[in-house]
Amino acid sequence: MQQLERLISRVPEVNITHDHLMPKSLDGIYYDDNIRLNANNDYYKNVAVLAEEIGHYYTSSGHITNYRDINNMRQEIRARRVGIKLVLPLENLIDCYEKGHWGDLYAMCLHLEIDRSYFEEAIEDYKRQFGAYVKYDGYLIEFEPLKIKRI
């Protein structure tokens, strides 16, 4: 099962559609148990967008498009973090290491079915959450420079 299908299967109660008429400036939107994805985006971009919109489904309430409002911004960050944990949990970094993809960003992103910019955004978010490194499940994951080793 591909990453997009796995995400869709997590929320069978949500109607998810690919919309060919969405403006280029809008990658996706969640409202009233519906997620619309911009069909003009490539597969890898839509994986990231769907993950974040599922994050909104789990965590957000109300109309939050005004990012000058601190509460809206918090909801946006919370949804993004949920999305990152759905697509790139720490276990998946370990999986890349164990399968020999570590060190080749292209191979890692291909294996994870995400684009490079989303991968980098996720790593930056993990740095904000954990600092320079995290010990997880018998591994030391360093975020800058990106390294992993069994401990």
C-alpha positions as CSV (number, residue, x, y, z in Angstrom):
1,M,0.0,0.0,0.0
2,Q,1.4,3.4,-0.9
3,Q,1.8,6.3,1.5
4,L,-1.2,8.2,0.2
5,E,-3.5,5.1,0.5
6,R,-2.2,4.5,4.0
7,L,-3.1,8.0,5.0
8,I,-6.6,7.8,3.4
9,S,-7.3,4.5,5.2
10,R,-6.6,6.2,8.6
11,V,-9.6,8.4,8.2
12,P,-12.4,6.5,6.4
13,E,-15.0,8.8,7.9
14,V,-13.5,11.8,6.0
15,N,-14.3,12.4,2.4
16,I,-11.1,13.0,0.5
17,T,-11.1,14.3,-3.1
18,H,-8.6,15.5,-5.6
19,D,-9.8,18.8,-7.0
20,H,-8.6,19.9,-10.5
21,L,-10.2,23.4,-10.0
22,M,-8.4,24.5,-6.9
23,P,-6.2,27.6,-7.3
24,K,-2.5,27.0,-7.5
25,S,-2.0,28.9,-4.3
26,L,-4.1,26.4,-2.3
27,D,-2.6,22.9,-1.8
28,G,-5.3,21.5,0.3
29,I,-8.1,22.3,2.7
30,Y,-10.0,20.6,5.5
31,Y,-13.6,21.5,6.4
32,D,-16.6,19.7,7.8
33,D,-15.1,16.1,7.5
34,N,-13.9,16.8,3.9
35,I,-10.4,17.2,2.6
36,R,-9.8,18.6,-0.8
37,L,-6.3,18.2,-2.3
38,N,-5.1,20.1,-5.3
39,A,-5.0,17.6,-8.1
40,N,-2.4,19.7,-9.9
41,N,0.2,18.8,-7.2
42,D,2.4,15.8,-7.7
43,Y,2.0,12.6,-5.6
44,Y,4.8,13.5,-3.1
45,K,3.4,17.0,-2.4
46,N,-0.1,15.6,-1.9
47,V,1.2,13.1,0.7
48,A,2.5,16.0,2.8
49,V,-0.6,18.1,2.2
50,L,-2.9,15.2,3.1
51,A,-1.0,14.4,6.3
52,E,-1.3,18.0,7.4
53,E,-5.0,18.2,6.6
54,I,-5.5,15.0,8.5
55,G,-3.7,16.8,11.3
56,H,-6.3,19.5,11.1
57,Y,-9.1,16.9,11.2
58,Y,-7.6,15.6,14.5
59,T,-6.7,18.9,16.1
60,S,-8.3,22.0,14.7
61,S,-11.5,23.8,15.2
62,G,-13.1,26.8,13.5
63,H,-11.9,28.9,10.7
64,I,-8.1,29.3,11.0
65,T,-6.9,31.0,7.9
66,N,-5.9,34.2,9.7
67,Y,-2.4,33.4,10.8
68,R,-2.0,36.7,12.6
69,D,-4.1,35.2,15.3
70,I,-1.8,33.3,17.7
71,N,-4.4,30.7,18.4
72,N,-4.8,30.0,14.7
73,M,-1.0,29.7,14.3
74,R,-0.8,27.3,17.2
75,Q,-3.5,25.1,15.5
76,E,-1.6,25.2,12.3
77,I,1.7,24.1,14.0
78,R,-0.2,21.4,15.9
79,A,-1.7,20.0,12.7
80,R,1.6,20.1,10.9
81,R,3.3,18.1,13.7
82,V,0.5,15.5,13.6
83,G,1.1,15.3,9.9
84,I,4.8,14.8,10.3
85,K,4.3,12.1,12.9
86,L,1.9,10.3,10.4
87,V,4.3,10.4,7.5
88,L,7.8,10.6,9.1
89,P,7.8,9.2,12.6
90,L,11.2,8.5,14.1
91,E,10.6,4.8,13.3
92,N,10.7,5.6,9.6
93,L,14.1,7.3,10.0
94,I,15.4,4.2,11.7
95,D,13.8,2.1,8.9
96,C,15.8,4.1,6.3
97,Y,19.0,3.4,8.3
98,E,18.3,-0.3,8.6
99,K,17.4,-0.6,4.9
100,G,20.6,1.1,3.8
101,H,19.1,4.3,2.5
102,W,20.8,6.5,5.2
103,G,23.0,9.2,3.8
104,D,21.3,9.3,0.3
105,L,18.6,11.9,0.7
106,Y,17.0,11.0,-2.6
107,A,16.8,7.3,-1.8
108,M,15.4,8.1,1.7
109,C,12.7,10.4,0.3
110,L,11.8,7.9,-2.4
111,H,11.5,5.2,0.2
112,L,9.4,7.4,2.5
113,E,7.3,8.7,-0.5
114,I,7.8,12.4,0.4
115,D,9.6,15.2,-1.3
116,R,12.9,16.7,-0.1
117,S,11.4,19.9,1.2
118,Y,8.9,18.1,3.4
119,F,11.7,15.8,4.7
120,E,13.8,18.9,5.6
121,E,10.8,20.6,7.2
122,A,10.2,17.5,9.3
123,I,13.8,17.4,10.4
124,E,13.7,21.1,11.3
125,D,10.5,20.5,13.4
126,Y,12.2,17.6,15.2
127,K,15.1,19.9,16.0
128,R,12.7,22.4,17.5
129,Q,11.0,19.6,19.6
130,F,14.0,17.6,20.7
131,G,17.1,19.8,20.2
132,A,20.2,18.5,18.5
133,Y,19.4,14.8,19.0
134,V,17.0,12.3,20.4
135,K,17.5,8.8,21.8
136,Y,14.8,6.6,20.5
137,D,14.2,2.8,20.5
138,G,17.9,2.0,20.9
139,Y,19.2,4.6,18.4
140,L,20.8,8.0,18.7
141,I,19.3,10.3,16.0
142,E,21.2,13.5,15.5
143,F,19.4,16.2,13.5
144,E,22.4,18.4,12.6
145,P,24.3,17.1,10.9
146,L,21.7,14.3,10.2
147,K,23.2,11.1,11.6
148,I,21.9,7.9,13.2
149,K,23.6,5.1,15.1
150,R,22.6,2.2,17.3
151,I,23.3,2.7,21.0
